[in-house]
Amino acid sequence: MAKGKKMGMPGNMNNMLKQVQKMQKQMQQTQAEVEEKELEVTAGGGAITVKVNGKRELLDIQIKPEVVDPDDVEMLQDLIVAAVNEALREADEMVGKEMSKVTGGMNIPGLF
């Protein structure tokens, strides 16, 4: 063994580990930032408005009084379901876009 050489990982492996640790830290920061963001989505031409955050939590539902028809509760339910599902889909899309900025577009299963 040559004098002065350390036992351990080769330099390129060490650099790769540093890069992974840096990416992990960036992903944690991005995740925390994204979880605080809020999205507002409407359905039924603005009859229903829902607000969700990046944690996929429903924060608020606004229903215009004119859509509340006791003879057609099903339509109101459908509008609420549509608005919530669209808001959650948009939240997932937002999280995915923000995280791909950190990962450089690599799809890393289980991270987000």
C-alpha positions as CSV (number, residue, x, y, z in Angstrom):
1,M,0.0,0.0,0.0
2,A,1.3,3.4,-1.0
3,K,2.3,5.8,1.8
4,G,-0.2,8.6,2.4
5,K,-3.3,6.8,1.1
6,K,-6.2,6.5,3.4
7,M,-8.2,3.4,3.8
8,G,-11.8,4.0,3.1
9,M,-14.0,5.1,0.3
10,P,-12.6,6.3,-3.0
11,G,-12.9,10.0,-3.7
12,N,-15.6,9.7,-6.2
13,M,-17.7,7.6,-3.9
14,N,-17.2,10.2,-1.1
15,N,-18.3,13.0,-3.5
16,M,-21.4,11.0,-4.5
17,L,-22.4,10.6,-0.9
18,K,-22.0,14.3,-0.3
19,Q,-24.2,15.1,-3.3
20,V,-26.9,12.6,-2.1
21,Q,-26.8,14.3,1.4
22,K,-27.1,17.7,-0.2
23,M,-30.0,16.6,-2.3
24,Q,-31.7,15.0,0.7
25,K,-31.4,18.3,2.6
26,Q,-32.8,20.2,-0.3
27,M,-35.7,17.8,-0.6
28,Q,-36.5,18.2,3.0
29,Q,-36.5,22.0,2.7
30,T,-38.6,21.8,-0.5
31,Q,-41.1,19.4,1.1
32,A,-41.5,21.8,4.1
33,E,-42.1,24.8,1.8
34,V,-44.5,22.9,-0.4
35,E,-46.5,21.7,2.5
36,E,-47.2,25.3,3.5
37,K,-48.4,26.3,0.0
38,E,-52.2,26.6,-0.6
39,L,-54.2,25.9,-3.7
40,E,-57.7,27.1,-4.4
41,V,-59.8,25.3,-6.9
42,T,-63.4,25.9,-8.1
43,A,-66.1,23.7,-9.6
44,G,-69.4,24.3,-11.1
45,G,-68.4,27.7,-12.6
46,G,-67.3,29.0,-9.2
47,A,-70.2,27.6,-7.3
48,I,-67.9,25.6,-5.1
49,T,-64.4,26.7,-4.0
50,V,-62.1,24.5,-2.0
51,K,-58.7,25.2,-0.6
52,V,-56.0,22.6,0.1
53,N,-52.4,22.7,1.1
54,G,-49.3,20.7,0.0
55,K,-49.9,18.2,2.7
56,R,-53.2,17.3,0.9
57,E,-55.3,18.7,3.8
58,L,-58.6,20.3,3.0
59,L,-58.5,23.8,4.5
60,D,-61.7,25.4,3.4
61,I,-64.9,24.9,1.4
62,Q,-67.0,27.8,0.1
63,I,-70.4,27.1,-1.3
64,K,-72.5,29.8,-3.0
65,P,-76.0,29.8,-1.5
66,E,-77.7,29.5,-5.0
67,V,-76.3,26.0,-5.5
68,V,-77.8,24.7,-2.3
69,D,-81.0,23.1,-3.7
70,P,-82.7,20.8,-1.2
71,D,-84.3,19.0,-4.2
72,D,-80.9,18.3,-5.8
73,V,-78.5,17.5,-3.0
74,E,-76.7,15.0,-5.3
75,M,-75.5,17.8,-7.7
76,L,-74.1,19.6,-4.7
77,Q,-72.3,16.5,-3.5
78,D,-70.9,15.8,-7.0
79,L,-69.6,19.4,-7.2
80,I,-67.9,19.1,-3.8
81,V,-66.3,15.8,-4.7
82,A,-65.1,17.1,-8.1
83,A,-63.6,20.3,-6.5
84,V,-61.8,18.4,-3.7
85,N,-60.5,15.7,-6.1
86,E,-59.2,18.4,-8.5
87,A,-57.6,20.3,-5.7
88,L,-55.8,17.2,-4.4
89,R,-54.7,16.3,-7.9
90,E,-53.2,19.8,-8.3
91,A,-51.5,19.6,-4.9
92,D,-49.9,16.3,-6.0
93,E,-48.8,17.9,-9.3
94,M,-47.4,21.0,-7.4
95,V,-45.4,18.7,-5.0
96,G,-44.1,16.6,-7.9
97,K,-42.9,19.7,-9.9
98,E,-41.2,21.3,-6.9
99,M,-39.5,18.0,-5.9
100,S,-38.3,17.3,-9.5
101,K,-36.5,20.7,-9.4
102,V,-34.4,19.2,-6.6
103,T,-34.0,15.7,-8.1
104,G,-33.3,17.0,-11.6
105,G,-36.3,15.0,-12.9
106,M,-35.1,11.7,-11.5
107,N,-38.0,9.6,-10.4
108,I,-37.0,8.3,-7.0
109,P,-39.8,6.0,-5.7
110,G,-41.0,6.6,-2.2
111,L,-39.6,10.1,-1.8
112,F,-42.8,12.0,-2.7
